[in-house]
Amino acid sequence: MHQQLSRNFSILLLIASCFISGILSAQTRCLSHELHLKKMAEDANYHKNFEKENIRNFLSEISATSMIDTTVTIPVVVHVLYNTSKQNVSDEEIQSQIDVLNEDFAAHNASSLDVPTDWINLITDSKIRFKLAQRDPSGNNSNGVIRVSSAISEFQIFDPAIYSTALGGSDAWPRSKYLNIWVCQLEGNALGYANFPGSNASQDGIVINYKAFGRNGNANPPYNLGRTCTHEIGHWLILSHIWGDDNNDCSASDFPITQQAIDDTPNQEGPTFRCKRFPELDNCSTTPPGIMYMNFMDYTDDKCMMFYTPGQIFRMRTTLNGIRDSLKISNGHVLPNLYISDVAIDSVLNPVKITSTMCLDPVVRILNNGTSTITDVSIIYGLQSGLQKTFQWSGTLLPGASTQVTLPTLGVNAGTQVMEFRLIESDDVLVNNYISSGFKVNNASVSNCSGGNLIAYPNPVTSQQGICIKSQNKQSQLSWVSVYNALGQLLSEKRMMINPGDGIPIDLTNYRGGVYFVNVEGDLYSESVRFIYIPSETTTEGPENCN
């Protein structure tokens, strides 16, 4: 018996080695299955958990418990292992990843709106949420971020040093209370991997390449929308890849034999790369609707990952009711002591998922985590990497209290967008001064959405010779006047003094038709206005004098 077990381990180790040897030659989205095979070969206790005769008990696959419909908030600690400043991802990139996770697991992600009608009824809120830890294992205040300046410029695949402070990485926080996420430069083209339940406690969590972490920022397209982390947390909650990791065989499933009664994903031959056009067929699903390539557990580009099925959600919730049940009662996300000065953006109330207008009134909730009463807060907001507006809130916000803030109207373009909100505060905790929200605009309105003290006329404009931008502010200001396209790319910029009532001519020579933004920024105020340029064959005379 012992010889047979050793022989099985040797075979599994050889298979795992073959997988790893090919990692550097091509883009590898996920290595969780390869890590699983490696552990099956090297760790007898881990191997025992995943033997067919034991997996039912290991997965605690009994029935839905009373907690199945209760929202669970999982405290997250992010270990940033950096050798260069670029690898040291910012607080905003970290929070943007938390925002993506909460959108995806709540089915509030804008991409879910593109799920084909055949499966649209499967879109479900998992009632799993994530929040950066606010207390450390000793019960002290924390921001949930550990930064380690490491001598290691690139960590090898499955390198144990990642999980060890002594070896240049960072020790895990207790898995009974936290989800550990290590962010670093991984060798070759690997994007990330997860440790399945049953792994050694010191390595429990997920590892993400910094180039695929967060929404935009340092993340590289097409893996720049935070979906690598969504995918790996699925593994961490014991989901398999949607094709079942069966070497392109149609006989296996992404649900174990003990859970096939809840299997609601089509049989699939292998991973799907890049975005596909529905329906996509393969040798396992030869007729429409075909394979579910837009599932979070496939390999499609971030922008084409859309949802988990109810069966997958049931399996993740089963894991939270079983081997990871201690996370349900963890207080790691609860602030133990109020700070002296700390105001946070607690949540975004608008826009969320979808809006039917291009004229938005953004709404956020701000929270006073400090012991001092807050009387004013500066909020800067706008489309990600694009124009921003500033709003000064004033009022009385007592310690521990929150308030809803409606911001001045902002014009946005049709399509999928991300809006960012920042507090301009130098308080005790900076990581919670930022939040983002992904959403889709489904109405190509042409209304003027200046929402401030700038107006654009005529709007829409058909003249190549120009459009007028007029300031209605009551103060003179030395300003930067900048023109951006709908992607947030700077097209022109000039420095000028703007007095009350001044009109600013904008020359549209060589501009293509589309949506543009003009931003006026100075020490006293920053405002933006959107205009639409619709060139015609017979152009009208542009304004010679905007006043």
BATORMAR-425945 format. One record per residue (C-alpha): residue in one letter; x, y, z. Coordinates in steps of 0.2 Angstrom, whole numbers, always signed. Example, Ala and Ser with C-alpha at 12.3 -4.5 7.8 and 13.67 -1.06 7.14 Angstrom:
BEGIN
+----+-------+-------+-------+
: aa :  east : north :    up :
+----+-------+-------+-------+
:  A :   +62 :   -22 :   +39 :
:  S :   +68 :    -5 :   +36 :
+----+-------+-------+-------+
This chain:
BEGIN
+----+-------+-------+-------+
: aa :  east : north :    up :
+----+-------+-------+-------+
:  M :    +0 :    +0 :    +0 :
:  H :   +14 :   +12 :    +5 :
:  Q :   +23 :    +8 :   -12 :
:  Q :    +8 :   +11 :   -22 :
:  L :    +5 :   +28 :   -13 :
:  S :   +23 :   +33 :   -16 :
:  R :   +21 :   +28 :   -35 :
:  N :    +5 :   +38 :   -36 :
:  F :   +14 :   +53 :   -28 :
:  S :   +29 :   +51 :   -41 :
:  I :   +17 :   +51 :   -56 :
:  L :    +8 :   +67 :   -49 :
:  L :   +24 :   +76 :   -46 :
:  L :   +30 :   +72 :   -64 :
:  I :   +14 :   +79 :   -71 :
:  A :   +15 :   +94 :   -60 :
:  S :   +33 :   +97 :   -66 :
:  C :   +28 :   +96 :   -84 :
:  F :   +15 :  +109 :   -81 :
:  I :   +27 :  +121 :   -73 :
:  S :   +40 :  +119 :   -86 :
:  G :   +29 :  +126 :   -99 :
:  I :   +24 :  +141 :   -89 :
:  L :   +37 :  +153 :   -95 :
:  S :   +33 :  +150 :  -114 :
:  A :   +16 :  +158 :  -115 :
:  Q :    +3 :  +169 :  -105 :
:  T :    -4 :  +158 :   -91 :
:  R :   -19 :  +166 :   -84 :
:  C :   -21 :  +154 :   -69 :
:  L :   -10 :  +141 :   -61 :
:  S :   -21 :  +135 :   -47 :
:  H :   -24 :  +118 :   -55 :
:  E :    -5 :  +115 :   -57 :
:  L :    -2 :  +120 :   -39 :
:  H :   -16 :  +108 :   -34 :
:  L :    -7 :   +94 :   -43 :
:  K :   +10 :   +99 :   -35 :
:  K :    +2 :   +98 :   -18 :
:  M :    -6 :   +81 :   -22 :
:  A :   +11 :   +74 :   -26 :
:  E :   +20 :   +81 :   -12 :
:  D :    +8 :   +83 :    +3 :
:  A :    +1 :   +67 :   +10 :
:  N :   -12 :   +76 :   +21 :
:  Y :   -18 :   +87 :    +6 :
:  H :   -19 :   +72 :    -5 :
:  K :   -30 :   +63 :    +7 :
:  N :   -42 :   +77 :    +8 :
:  F :   -45 :   +76 :   -11 :
:  E :   -47 :   +57 :   -13 :
:  K :   -64 :   +53 :   -20 :
:  E :   -69 :   +44 :    -4 :
:  N :   -65 :   +59 :    +7 :
:  I :   -70 :   +74 :    -3 :
:  R :   -88 :   +74 :    +2 :
:  N :   -84 :   +76 :   +20 :
:  F :   -69 :   +88 :   +16 :
:  L :   -81 :  +100 :    +6 :
:  S :   -94 :   +99 :   +20 :
:  E :  -107 :   +96 :    +6 :
:  I :  -122 :   +92 :   +17 :
:  S :  -135 :  +105 :   +14 :
:  A :  -139 :  +124 :   +14 :
:  T :  -137 :  +130 :   +32 :
:  S :  -145 :  +145 :   +40 :
:  M :  -131 :  +156 :   +35 :
:  I :  -133 :  +152 :   +16 :
:  D :  -144 :  +168 :   +13 :
:  T :  -134 :  +179 :   +25 :
:  T :  -122 :  +192 :   +18 :
:  V :  -104 :  +187 :   +23 :
:  T :   -90 :  +200 :   +24 :
:  I :   -73 :  +193 :   +22 :
:  P :   -58 :  +203 :   +29 :
:  V :   -44 :  +205 :   +17 :
:  V :   -26 :  +208 :   +20 :
:  V :   -15 :  +213 :    +5 :
:  H :    +3 :  +209 :    +6 :
:  V :   +12 :  +220 :    -7 :
:  L :   +30 :  +213 :   -11 :
:  Y :   +39 :  +225 :   -21 :
:  N :   +57 :  +227 :   -28 :
:  T :   +54 :  +243 :   -38 :
:  S :   +42 :  +257 :   -35 :
:  K :   +31 :  +252 :   -50 :
:  Q :   +28 :  +235 :   -41 :
:  N :   +23 :  +244 :   -25 :
:  V :    +5 :  +246 :   -30 :
:  S :    -4 :  +261 :   -23 :
:  D :   -18 :  +261 :   -10 :
:  E :   -30 :  +267 :   -24 :
:  E :   -26 :  +251 :   -35 :
:  I :   -29 :  +240 :   -19 :
:  Q :   -45 :  +248 :   -16 :
:  S :   -50 :  +247 :   -34 :
:  Q :   -48 :  +228 :   -33 :
:  I :   -59 :  +227 :   -18 :
:  D :   -72 :  +237 :   -27 :
:  V :   -71 :  +225 :   -42 :
:  L :   -73 :  +210 :   -30 :
:  N :   -88 :  +217 :   -22 :
:  E :   -96 :  +222 :   -39 :
:  D :   -93 :  +204 :   -46 :
:  F :   -99 :  +195 :   -31 :
:  A :  -114 :  +205 :   -29 :
:  A :  -118 :  +204 :   -48 :
:  H :  -117 :  +223 :   -49 :
:  N :  -103 :  +222 :   -62 :
:  A :  -108 :  +231 :   -78 :
:  S :  -101 :  +217 :   -89 :
:  S :  -116 :  +206 :   -82 :
:  L :  -127 :  +216 :   -93 :
:  D :  -120 :  +208 :  -108 :
:  V :  -124 :  +190 :  -102 :
:  P :  -134 :  +181 :  -116 :
:  T :  -152 :  +179 :  -114 :
:  D :  -151 :  +160 :  -112 :
:  W :  -142 :  +163 :   -96 :
:  I :  -147 :  +179 :   -90 :
:  N :  -159 :  +171 :   -76 :
:  L :  -143 :  +163 :   -69 :
:  I :  -136 :  +180 :   -63 :
:  T :  -136 :  +180 :   -44 :
:  D :  -130 :  +189 :   -29 :
:  S :  -118 :  +178 :   -20 :
:  K :  -120 :  +188 :    -4 :
:  I :  -101 :  +187 :    -2 :
:  R :   -92 :  +204 :    +1 :
:  F :   -75 :  +209 :    +4 :
:  K :   -67 :  +223 :   +15 :
:  L :   -49 :  +228 :   +19 :
:  A :   -45 :  +222 :   +37 :
:  Q :   -47 :  +236 :   +50 :
:  R :   -39 :  +226 :   +64 :
:  D :   -23 :  +216 :   +64 :
:  P :   -22 :  +198 :   +72 :
:  S :   -17 :  +207 :   +89 :
:  G :   -33 :  +218 :   +89 :
:  N :   -24 :  +234 :   +84 :
:  N :   -30 :  +246 :   +71 :
:  S :   -25 :  +242 :   +53 :
:  N :   -28 :  +248 :   +35 :
:  G :   -27 :  +230 :   +29 :
:  V :   -11 :  +233 :   +18 :
:  I :    +6 :  +226 :   +22 :
:  R :   +21 :  +233 :   +12 :
:  V :   +37 :  +223 :   +11 :
:  S :   +52 :  +230 :    +1 :
:  S :   +60 :  +214 :    -5 :
:  A :   +77 :  +210 :   -12 :
:  I :   +68 :  +198 :   -24 :
:  S :   +65 :  +206 :   -40 :
:  E :   +54 :  +192 :   -47 :
:  F :   +47 :  +178 :   -37 :
:  Q :   +47 :  +160 :   -45 :
:  I :   +31 :  +151 :   -48 :
:  F :   +25 :  +143 :   -31 :
:  D :   +40 :  +151 :   -22 :
:  P :   +38 :  +148 :    -3 :
:  A :   +47 :  +164 :    +0 :
:  I :   +31 :  +173 :    -5 :
:  Y :   +23 :  +168 :   +11 :
:  S :   +38 :  +171 :   +22 :
:  T :   +44 :  +187 :   +30 :
:  A :   +61 :  +179 :   +34 :
:  L :   +64 :  +175 :   +15 :
:  G :   +59 :  +191 :    +8 :
:  G :   +40 :  +189 :    +7 :
:  S :   +27 :  +192 :   +20 :
:  D :   +19 :  +180 :   +33 :
:  A :    +1 :  +176 :   +32 :
:  W :   -12 :  +182 :   +44 :
:  P :   -23 :  +169 :   +52 :
:  R :   -33 :  +161 :   +38 :
:  S :   -47 :  +158 :   +51 :
:  K :   -50 :  +177 :   +51 :
:  Y :   -43 :  +184 :   +35 :
:  L :   -41 :  +181 :   +16 :
:  N :   -23 :  +184 :   +12 :
:  I :   -18 :  +191 :    -5 :
:  W :    +0 :  +192 :   -10 :
:  V :    +4 :  +204 :   -24 :
:  C :   +21 :  +203 :   -32 :
:  Q :   +31 :  +201 :   -48 :
:  L :   +29 :  +183 :   -54 :
:  E :   +41 :  +174 :   -65 :
:  G :   +37 :  +174 :   -83 :
:  N :   +19 :  +177 :   -89 :
:  A :    +9 :  +170 :   -74 :
:  L :    -5 :  +180 :   -68 :
:  G :   -10 :  +172 :   -52 :
:  Y :   -15 :  +156 :   -42 :
:  A :   -25 :  +151 :   -27 :
:  N :   -22 :  +139 :   -13 :
:  F :   -37 :  +127 :   -12 :
:  P :   -44 :  +124 :    +6 :
:  G :   -34 :  +111 :   +14 :
:  S :   -17 :  +119 :   +10 :
:  N :    -5 :  +123 :   +24 :
:  A :   -11 :  +138 :   +35 :
:  S :    +5 :  +148 :   +32 :
:  Q :    +2 :  +148 :   +13 :
:  D :   -17 :  +149 :   +13 :
:  G :   -23 :  +163 :    +1 :
:  I :   -20 :  +169 :   -17 :
:  V :    -6 :  +176 :   -26 :
:  I :    -8 :  +189 :   -40 :
:  N :    +5 :  +197 :   -52 :
:  Y :    +5 :  +215 :   -49 :
:  K :    +2 :  +218 :   -68 :
:  A :   -15 :  +210 :   -66 :
:  F :   -20 :  +217 :   -49 :
:  G :   -34 :  +231 :   -48 :
:  R :   -43 :  +241 :   -60 :
:  N :   -32 :  +249 :   -73 :
:  G :   -17 :  +257 :   -64 :
:  N :    -2 :  +246 :   -66 :
:  A :   -12 :  +232 :   -73 :
:  N :    -9 :  +228 :   -91 :
:  P :   -23 :  +225 :  -104 :
:  P :   -32 :  +213 :  -107 :
:  Y :   -31 :  +209 :   -89 :
:  N :   -33 :  +226 :   -82 :
:  L :   -50 :  +226 :   -74 :
:  G :   -47 :  +215 :   -58 :
:  R :   -55 :  +199 :   -64 :
:  T :   -39 :  +188 :   -61 :
:  C :   -42 :  +191 :   -42 :
:  T :   -61 :  +187 :   -44 :
:  H :   -56 :  +171 :   -53 :
:  E :   -43 :  +166 :   -40 :
:  I :   -55 :  +169 :   -26 :
:  G :   -67 :  +157 :   -34 :
:  H :   -53 :  +144 :   -33 :
:  W :   -49 :  +149 :   -15 :
:  L :   -68 :  +145 :   -11 :
:  I :   -65 :  +128 :   -20 :
:  L :   -72 :  +131 :   -38 :
:  S :   -64 :  +122 :   -52 :
:  H :   -61 :  +129 :   -70 :
:  I :   -77 :  +128 :   -80 :
:  W :   -70 :  +115 :   -91 :
:  G :   -65 :  +104 :   -77 :
:  D :   -47 :  +103 :   -79 :
:  D :   -49 :   +86 :   -89 :
:  N :   -36 :   +89 :  -103 :
:  N :   -49 :   +93 :  -116 :
:  D :   -59 :   +78 :  -112 :
:  C :   -78 :   +80 :  -112 :
:  S :   -81 :   +66 :   -99 :
:  A :   -77 :   +77 :   -84 :
:  S :   -86 :   +92 :   -75 :
:  D :   -81 :  +107 :   -65 :
:  F :   -92 :  +100 :   -52 :
:  P :   -86 :   +85 :   -42 :
:  I :   -96 :   +69 :   -43 :
:  T :  -104 :   +73 :   -26 :
:  Q :  -110 :   +90 :   -32 :
:  Q :  -116 :   +86 :   -50 :
:  A :  -134 :   +89 :   -44 :
:  I :  -131 :  +108 :   -44 :
:  D :  -120 :  +108 :   -60 :
:  D :  -128 :  +122 :   -71 :
:  T :  -113 :  +126 :   -82 :
:  P :  -112 :  +118 :  -100 :
:  N :   -99 :  +105 :  -103 :
:  Q :   -84 :  +113 :  -110 :
:  E :   -68 :  +105 :  -119 :
:  G :   -55 :  +118 :  -113 :
:  P :   -51 :  +136 :  -108 :
:  T :   -57 :  +150 :  -119 :
:  F :   -45 :  +164 :  -123 :
:  R :   -49 :  +182 :  -128 :
:  C :   -67 :  +188 :  -131 :
:  K :   -79 :  +177 :  -141 :
:  R :   -95 :  +180 :  -150 :
:  F :  -110 :  +171 :  -143 :
:  P :  -114 :  +157 :  -146 :
:  E :   -97 :  +149 :  -145 :
:  L :   -97 :  +130 :  -149 :
:  D :   -84 :  +117 :  -145 :
:  N :   -82 :   +98 :  -146 :
:  C :   -91 :   +96 :  -129 :
:  S :  -106 :  +108 :  -133 :
:  T :  -109 :  +107 :  -151 :
:  T :  -126 :  +116 :  -152 :
:  P :  -132 :  +133 :  -145 :
:  P :  -131 :  +140 :  -132 :
:  G :  -114 :  +132 :  -132 :
:  I :  -100 :  +135 :  -119 :
:  M :  -101 :  +148 :  -105 :
:  Y :   -85 :  +157 :  -110 :
:  M :   -91 :  +173 :  -100 :
:  N :   -90 :  +163 :   -84 :
:  F :   -78 :  +170 :   -71 :
:  M :   -70 :  +153 :   -70 :
:  D :   -65 :  +153 :   -89 :
:  Y :   -49 :  +162 :   -96 :
:  T :   -58 :  +176 :  -107 :
:  D :   -52 :  +194 :  -106 :
:  D :   -56 :  +204 :   -91 :
:  K :   -69 :  +214 :  -100 :
:  C :   -78 :  +198 :  -106 :
:  M :   -79 :  +190 :   -89 :
:  M :   -97 :  +192 :   -82 :
:  F :  -104 :  +180 :   -69 :
:  Y :  -105 :  +165 :   -57 :
:  T :  -119 :  +153 :   -59 :
:  P :  -131 :  +149 :   -44 :
:  G :  -122 :  +132 :   -43 :
:  Q :  -105 :  +139 :   -42 :
:  I :  -112 :  +151 :   -29 :
:  F :  -119 :  +137 :   -19 :
:  R :  -103 :  +128 :   -19 :
:  M :   -93 :  +144 :   -13 :
:  R :  -106 :  +146 :    +1 :
:  T :  -105 :  +128 :    +5 :
:  T :   -86 :  +131 :    +8 :
:  L :   -90 :  +146 :   +19 :
:  N :  -102 :  +135 :   +29 :
:  G :   -89 :  +121 :   +30 :
:  I :   -70 :  +122 :   +30 :
:  R :   -69 :  +141 :   +30 :
:  D :   -84 :  +144 :   +42 :
:  S :   -74 :  +154 :   +54 :
:  L :   -73 :  +169 :   +42 :
:  K :   -92 :  +171 :   +44 :
:  I :   -89 :  +177 :   +62 :
:  S :   -72 :  +186 :   +60 :
:  N :   -71 :  +204 :   +66 :
:  G :   -56 :  +208 :   +56 :
:  H :   -65 :  +220 :   +46 :
:  V :   -72 :  +230 :   +61 :
:  L :   -62 :  +245 :   +67 :
:  P :   -57 :  +242 :   +85 :
:  N :   -54 :  +260 :   +90 :
:  L :   -59 :  +276 :   +82 :
:  Y :   -45 :  +287 :   +75 :
:  I :   -42 :  +305 :   +80 :
:  S :   -45 :  +311 :   +62 :
:  D :   -51 :  +299 :   +48 :
:  V :   -65 :  +302 :   +36 :
:  A :   -69 :  +288 :   +23 :
:  I :   -79 :  +286 :    +8 :
:  D :   -90 :  +271 :   +14 :
:  S :   -99 :  +267 :    -2 :
:  V :  -105 :  +273 :   -19 :
:  L :  -124 :  +274 :   -21 :
:  N :  -124 :  +281 :   -39 :
:  P :  -119 :  +276 :   -52 :
:  V :  -120 :  +257 :   -49 :
:  K :  -120 :  +245 :   -63 :
:  I :  -130 :  +255 :   -75 :
:  T :  -138 :  +272 :   -79 :
:  S :  -150 :  +277 :   -92 :
:  T :  -143 :  +295 :   -93 :
:  M :  -127 :  +303 :   -98 :
:  C :  -130 :  +317 :   -85 :
:  L :  -126 :  +309 :   -68 :
:  D :  -129 :  +316 :   -51 :
:  P :  -116 :  +305 :   -42 :
:  V :  -120 :  +300 :   -24 :
:  V :  -108 :  +294 :   -11 :
:  R :  -109 :  +290 :    +8 :
:  I :   -95 :  +297 :   +19 :
:  L :   -91 :  +290 :   +36 :
:  N :   -82 :  +298 :   +51 :
:  N :   -70 :  +285 :   +58 :
:  G :   -62 :  +298 :   +69 :
:  T :   -65 :  +305 :   +87 :
:  S :   -66 :  +323 :   +80 :
:  T :   -82 :  +330 :   +73 :
:  I :   -80 :  +333 :   +54 :
:  T :   -87 :  +350 :   +47 :
:  D :   -81 :  +350 :   +29 :
:  V :   -74 :  +338 :   +16 :
:  S :   -67 :  +341 :    -1 :
:  I :   -72 :  +327 :   -14 :
:  I :   -64 :  +326 :   -31 :
:  Y :   -73 :  +314 :   -43 :
:  G :   -74 :  +310 :   -62 :
:  L :   -71 :  +296 :   -75 :
:  Q :   -56 :  +285 :   -72 :
:  S :   -40 :  +293 :   -79 :
:  G :   -51 :  +307 :   -86 :
:  L :   -58 :  +324 :   -80 :
:  Q :   -61 :  +327 :   -62 :
:  K :   -72 :  +340 :   -53 :
:  T :   -71 :  +346 :   -35 :
:  F :   -85 :  +348 :   -22 :
:  Q :   -84 :  +355 :    -5 :
:  W :   -96 :  +347 :    +7 :
:  S :  -100 :  +356 :   +24 :
:  G :  -110 :  +351 :   +38 :
:  T :  -109 :  +341 :   +55 :
:  L :  -103 :  +323 :   +55 :
:  L :  -101 :  +316 :   +72 :
:  P :   -89 :  +302 :   +76 :
:  G :   -95 :  +286 :   +70 :
:  A :  -108 :  +294 :   +59 :
:  S :  -111 :  +294 :   +41 :
:  T :  -120 :  +305 :   +28 :
:  Q :  -125 :  +304 :   +10 :
:  V :  -118 :  +317 :    -2 :
:  T :  -125 :  +321 :   -19 :
:  L :  -112 :  +329 :   -30 :
:  P :  -115 :  +341 :   -44 :
:  T :  -120 :  +334 :   -61 :
:  L :  -106 :  +326 :   -72 :
:  G :  -108 :  +322 :   -90 :
:  V :  -102 :  +305 :   -96 :
:  N :  -100 :  +296 :  -112 :
:  A :  -111 :  +280 :  -118 :
:  G :  -103 :  +263 :  -114 :
:  T :   -94 :  +255 :  -100 :
:  Q :   -86 :  +268 :   -88 :
:  V :   -77 :  +268 :   -71 :
:  M :   -80 :  +283 :   -60 :
:  E :   -68 :  +287 :   -46 :
:  F :   -70 :  +297 :   -30 :
:  R :   -56 :  +304 :   -19 :
:  L :   -56 :  +313 :    -2 :
:  I :   -43 :  +327 :    -2 :
:  E :   -39 :  +324 :   +16 :
:  S :   -23 :  +321 :   +25 :
:  D :   -30 :  +311 :   +39 :
:  D :   -24 :  +296 :   +49 :
:  V :   -29 :  +283 :   +36 :
:  L :   -27 :  +286 :   +17 :
:  V :   -32 :  +270 :   +10 :
:  N :   -51 :  +273 :   +13 :
:  N :   -50 :  +290 :    +5 :
:  Y :   -54 :  +282 :   -12 :
:  I :   -67 :  +272 :   -20 :
:  S :   -72 :  +267 :   -38 :
:  S :   -88 :  +261 :   -47 :
:  G :   -90 :  +252 :   -63 :
:  F :  -106 :  +256 :   -73 :
:  K :  -113 :  +256 :   -91 :
:  V :  -122 :  +271 :   -99 :
:  N :  -136 :  +264 :  -111 :
:  N :  -143 :  +281 :  -117 :
:  A :  -134 :  +292 :  -130 :
:  S :  -141 :  +308 :  -124 :
:  V :  -135 :  +324 :  -132 :
:  S :  -141 :  +335 :  -118 :
:  N :  -128 :  +348 :  -111 :
:  C :  -122 :  +341 :   -94 :
:  S :  -110 :  +355 :   -89 :
:  G :  -118 :  +353 :   -71 :
:  G :  -107 :  +368 :   -65 :
:  N :  -101 :  +385 :   -70 :
:  L :   -95 :  +381 :   -88 :
:  I :  -107 :  +381 :  -103 :
:  A :  -103 :  +375 :  -121 :
:  Y :  -112 :  +383 :  -135 :
:  P :  -118 :  +378 :  -148 :
:  N :  -120 :  +360 :  -141 :
:  P :  -120 :  +349 :  -151 :
:  V :  -108 :  +359 :  -163 :
:  T :  -107 :  +356 :  -182 :
:  S :   -93 :  +369 :  -186 :
:  Q :   -75 :  +365 :  -188 :
:  Q :   -70 :  +382 :  -184 :
:  G :   -75 :  +381 :  -166 :
:  I :   -86 :  +380 :  -151 :
:  C :   -87 :  +392 :  -136 :
:  I :   -84 :  +388 :  -118 :
:  K :   -90 :  +401 :  -106 :
:  S :   -86 :  +403 :   -88 :
:  Q :  -100 :  +409 :   -76 :
:  N :   -88 :  +409 :   -61 :
:  K :   -88 :  +425 :   -51 :
:  Q :   -69 :  +425 :   -49 :
:  S :   -54 :  +428 :   -60 :
:  Q :   -42 :  +413 :   -61 :
:  L :   -26 :  +409 :   -70 :
:  S :   -31 :  +392 :   -78 :
:  W :   -26 :  +378 :   -88 :
:  V :   -39 :  +375 :  -102 :
:  S :   -37 :  +357 :  -108 :
:  V :   -47 :  +347 :  -121 :
:  Y :   -49 :  +328 :  -119 :
:  N :   -58 :  +315 :  -130 :
:  A :   -70 :  +302 :  -123 :
:  L :   -56 :  +290 :  -118 :
:  G :   -48 :  +303 :  -107 :
:  Q :   -33 :  +307 :  -119 :
:  L :   -27 :  +325 :  -118 :
:  L :   -28 :  +333 :  -135 :
:  S :   -24 :  +351 :  -132 :
:  E :   -19 :  +362 :  -117 :
:  K :   -15 :  +380 :  -115 :
:  R :   -13 :  +392 :  -100 :
:  M :   -23 :  +408 :   -99 :
:  M :   -32 :  +420 :   -87 :
:  I :   -51 :  +418 :   -87 :
:  N :   -62 :  +432 :   -80 :
:  P :   -80 :  +431 :   -75 :
:  G :   -91 :  +430 :   -91 :
:  D :   -76 :  +426 :  -103 :
:  G :   -79 :  +415 :  -118 :
:  I :   -66 :  +403 :  -123 :
:  P :   -65 :  +398 :  -142 :
:  I :   -60 :  +380 :  -145 :
:  D :   -54 :  +377 :  -163 :
:  L :   -60 :  +360 :  -169 :
:  T :   -49 :  +359 :  -185 :
:  N :   -44 :  +341 :  -188 :
:  Y :   -55 :  +335 :  -174 :
:  R :   -66 :  +320 :  -179 :
:  G :   -84 :  +318 :  -174 :
:  G :   -87 :  +312 :  -156 :
:  V :   -89 :  +317 :  -138 :
:  Y :   -76 :  +329 :  -130 :
:  F :   -73 :  +337 :  -113 :
:  V :   -65 :  +354 :  -109 :
:  N :   -58 :  +356 :   -92 :
:  V :   -54 :  +372 :   -84 :
:  E :   -42 :  +370 :   -69 :
:  G :   -34 :  +383 :   -57 :
:  D :   -31 :  +387 :   -39 :
:  L :   -49 :  +393 :   -36 :
:  Y :   -60 :  +381 :   -45 :
:  S :   -59 :  +366 :   -57 :
:  E :   -74 :  +363 :   -69 :
:  S :   -77 :  +353 :   -84 :
:  V :   -90 :  +353 :   -98 :
:  R :   -95 :  +340 :  -111 :
:  F :   -99 :  +344 :  -129 :
:  I :  -103 :  +334 :  -145 :
:  Y :   -95 :  +337 :  -161 :
:  I :  -105 :  +332 :  -177 :
:  P :   -96 :  +337 :  -192 :
:  S :  -107 :  +340 :  -208 :
:  E :  -103 :  +342 :  -226 :
:  T :  -108 :  +360 :  -226 :
:  T :  -100 :  +367 :  -211 :
:  T :  -106 :  +383 :  -203 :
:  E :   -96 :  +398 :  -198 :
:  G :   -88 :  +396 :  -182 :
:  P :   -89 :  +410 :  -168 :
:  E :   -76 :  +424 :  -171 :
:  N :   -79 :  +431 :  -154 :
:  C :   -86 :  +420 :  -140 :
:  N :   -91 :  +435 :  -129 :
+----+-------+-------+-------+
